Amino acid sequence: MRFLIDAWRRSSSWLRLLLPFSYLFQVLIFVRRRMLSVNKRPESYKVPIVVVGNITVGGAGKTPLIISIASQLASRGFKPGIVSRGYGADPPEYPFSVDATESPSLAGDEPLLIAKKTSFPVVIDPNRHAAIEYLLAEFDVDVILSDDGLQHYKMYRDIEICVVDGNETLSNGYCLPAGPLREPVGRLGKVDFIILNGAEVVPAGLNSSCFKMTMVPKSFVNLATDEVKPFSGAPFNMGNRIQAVTAIGNPARFFNLIESLPYQVNKVSYPDHYKLVKEDFDSENIDSHQPIVMTEKDAVKCKSFAKTNFWMLTTFTEIEETFVDELAKKIEHYKKIIKE
């Protein structure tokens, strides 16, 4: 998969051989969307539904955006709830309400991180309709956020938010397999908001409902002792090397942050949602005597076996205030429609 991602980034000429398959993929996506899309609100949906997703493979920053949106909506008086497919989760039954103390094997890494970072109800189920029904029946919420699901056409939604990686933007612009797009570029013209994660300027061609988002490094927290070190200067005094280990969809942004520190960085990357285990850190690729740093998403999987040299990089999400204002207005608009 990494080989294909590199080819997309370089716009390798041999990718043209895959274009017929990409055109077929676009046709299938069009047919699937026409057949499966739910345009009528189910009677049981008494609150607005907001979907946060992307149109590219790999990570774009959906989960930190969900956490930020939920927190900022709550500060404005809303009562958010969150649903997720729960990729990698293996709960005893579905729907499953995620508690912050659950193990990642039960809850999945992203839902567990959301539960740990917020105080809002999180429900997982591959059938998102069932997750929504459960959330509405068991919790007092007045808006539901779906972590991913832009291509889950069976799920009704009022508002769509698409996250675009500011470093990659839309890569070579082709759909799978010649490019990384899960839907054609034109899909961006149909969503309510576009969030550009990590870009200095908004590229030409994106619509007026495009807002910038930035992940700002905050501190390192020790997984074993909870000691906190600032993300500045030279926070570690265990030599001049550190190990950066991650299993996320797009590790480049994380690695770039770590490489801004005055250390030699050994970068170790696993596939997205890979279940990190103790044995991974005993491998010859990782120097267990040096600081090992990882993302918060990775940390939820490593907490149970963490040693005193395991550190997670905490971040906070900066997003344009006008986006949250506009989103809140849309949510209020749909709340009024539902009451009528």
Buried (B, 14 or more C-beta within 10 A) or exposed (E): EEEBBEBBBEBBEEBEEBBEEBEEBBEEBEEEEEEEEEEEBEEEBEBBBBBBBBBBBBBBBBBBBBBBBBBBBBEEEBBBBBBBBBBBBEBEEBBBBBEBEBEBBBBBBBBBBBBBBBEBBBBBBBBBBBBBBBBBEEBEBBBBBBBBBBBBBEBBBBBBBBBBBBBBBBBBBBBBBBBBBBBBBEBBEEBBBBBBBBBEEBEEEBEEBBBBBBBEBEBBBBBEEEEEBEBEEEBBEEEEBBBBBBBBBBBBBBBEBBBEBEBEBBBBBBEBBBEBEEEBBEEEEBBEEBBBBBBBBBBBBBBEBBEEBBBBBBBBBEBBEEBBEBBBEBBBEBBEEBEE
